[in-house]
Amino acid sequence: MQLCVALDLPTKKENLDLIYKIKEYPIWLKVGLRSYIRDGEEFLKDIKKINPDFKIFLDLKLYDIPNTMADAAESIMGLGVDMFNVHASAGKRAMQEVMGRLKKYESRPIVLAVTALTSFNEEEFSEIYARSITEKADQFAKDAYESGLDGVVCSAYESASIKKITDKTFMTLTPGIRPFGEEAADQQRVADVNFAKSAGVDFIVVGRPIYKAEDPALVVKKIVEQI
């Protein structure tokens, strides 16, 4: 299991200050919508300048018609990131087109599909998808697996089931991790590190418990030791 730190702070400077504090750890860093829209490709380059061993997860959740998603995925190839994601609800044809477009490259980033956002509770999710979170997450994961993706984004509670119906090497990345029982805030389906490990999670995403800590490096150290 690997740690991915969410760079969700309000300014580029705050994100960079956080990165400098944890630069000794060769971990993953998640660049989401706000950070990428605001700071762009230059921010990705700044991360690698601080520590070339950092791995970057570009969390943009591509969701559009198949050709547009494939075009965007091909553009991402030029950014030098190590992982990105798409929405599984865009459908199998869209996911297959993305992976087909990337076949011509000798190496490519890890590609994940988002199943159910961890901010959803059961009622909210069923209003949109008319199914339970577990049932639909399993279906989305199976679609992604059959479409040639490397894994999915899900909560820790769906990870074990997803690996059972796909393959143990099919990756799961779980947001909403509260390593030491911290407050859930706007997340609904949160878990700690030990639960994530027991569920076979490959990547845990941790944000607030690290960047709101007085000593972010110490929190990262503790999580890495626990992993």
N, C-alpha and C positions, 0 to 999 in steps of 0.2 A: 504494500500500500504506500502511496506517495502523497505528500502534502502539496496543495495548491492554495496559495494565498490570494484572496480577492483584493484587487486594487480599486476600491470603491470610494475613495476619498474625494472631497469636493473640488480639489485643485490638483493640477499636475505637480506642483511643488510638494504638496503633502504626500502624494503617492511616491515621489522620488525620495523624499526624506525617509519614508517607511522602508523603501527598498534598500537604501544605504544602511539602515539599522540591521537589516537581516541578510546583508550581502554575502556573509560567510557560508550561508547554507545553499547548496545547489538544488533548490526546490523549483516548483512550478509557480508561475504568477499568472493570475487570471485578469485579462483586460476586457472589461465589459463595454456595453453600449455607451454609457456616459463618458468614460475615459477615452474610448477610441474616437467618438464623434468630436469631442473637445480637443484632443491632443494628437490624434492621427498617427500616421506611420512614424513620425519623428519620435514619438513616445516609445514605440517598440525598439527603435534604435538606441534610445537612451538607456533602456533596461539592459540591453546586451553590453553596452559600454560599461555599466556598473559591474556586471559579472557575466561574461560570455557563457557561463555554464547554466545560467537561468534558462528554464524552459518556459515558453509563452503559450498560454491557452487563450485564443481569441474567441471570446464568448459573445457572438453576434446573433446566434440563433436564426440562421437564414431561413426565410419562409416566403416563397413567391412561386411563380409558375416554374416548371422544371428547367427551361432554357435559361431563365434569369438566374436561378439558383446555381446552375452549372457555370454560367459566366462569372458570377461572384466568387464561386469556389476557385476558379482558375485565376482570378485576380488575387485572391488570398495567397496563392502559391508564390507570388512575388514579394510577399511581406516578410518571409523568413520566420513565420511562426511554426510552432511544433504541434499544435492541435487547434481545431476549430469545430463548431457545431452547426447543425441544421435542425429544423423542426420535423419530427417524424410525422406530424399531422399534415405535412405537405404531401405525403403519400409515397408509395413505393416507386412510382415512375420518376418522381422528382429525385429521390435518393439514388436511384439507379443511374439517372442521368449525371448527377454530381460525380459519382464514383467512376462512371464511364469516361467522363471528361478528364479525370485525373490519372487514368491508366497510362497515358503517354509519358508521364514523368518517371524518372528513375527512382526518385524518392519523393514522398509526400508527407504532409502532416497526418496525425491521427485524426480521424473524422468520427464524431459522435452525433447521435440524434437525441434531441430533447423529447422525453416522454411526457410526464406530468410535472409542471412547475411545482416546487416545494412550497410555494405560497398558497396553493389550493387546499381547501378542506374538501371533504367528500361531497357536501351539498353543492358547493360552488362548481366543483368539477363535473358532477352529474348534470347540472343545468346546461352545460356546454356540450358534453360528450355523451350523455345519456347512458353512461356505464360507470361502474366503480373505478376508482383510481387503479387498484391492483389489476383488474381485468383489462383495462385499456392500456396500462403501462406494459403489461405482458404482450399484448397484441402489437403495440408500437415497437417494442424491442424485437419481436419476431420479424416484423416487417424490415427493420433496420438490418438485422442479421442476414436475412435473405437477400437484401439489397447490396450486401458487401461492405457495410460500414464496420468500423472497428469496435463500436460499443455505444452505450447510451448514457444520457444524463437522467438520473432518477433519484428518488430518496433512498436512504439506506434500507427502508422497509420493503422496497421492491427488489433490491439487488439479488438476494438469494434465489427468489423465484425466477428472475430473468435469466440468471446463469443456468438454472435447471432446464429451462425450455430452449435455450440457445446453445451455449458452450461455455465451459469454465474459463476459457481464454477470452471470451467476449467481455470487453471492459465495461465497468460501471463507474461513473463519476457522480459523487453525491454532494450537492450543496447542502446548506442548512446544518452543518456540523457544529455542535457546541461542545468542544472537547472536554470541558470540565463542568458541565451542567449549567452553562450561562443562560441568560434570558433568551427566549426564542425570538422576540421582537416580531417582525412581519412574516416570519416563517411559520408554517403549520406543522410540517412533518420533520422535526429535528431529531438528531441522534448524537450520541457521544462516540469517541474514537473506538472504544472497545466493542460497541454494538456494530459499528461499521466494519471492523475487522472480522467479527463473527459472521457477517453477511457477505464476506468475500469482496468487499469494495476495493477497487483499484486506485482511485483518486478521491481524496476528501478535500472539499473546498471550505476554507475557514476565512472569515472576514472580520467582523466586529470584535470577536474575542482576541484577535491579534492587534488590529490597528487602534483599538480603544484602550489597550493595556498601557500601563505606565512604562513597561519594558517589553516591547514587542519581540525583541530578540530572545528574551527568556521564555516567552510563551511558545515561540517557534521551536526552541531547543527542547522544551518539555514535550511538545507534540511529536517531534521527530524521534525522541527517545521512546515515547509510548508506541509509536508505529513500529 
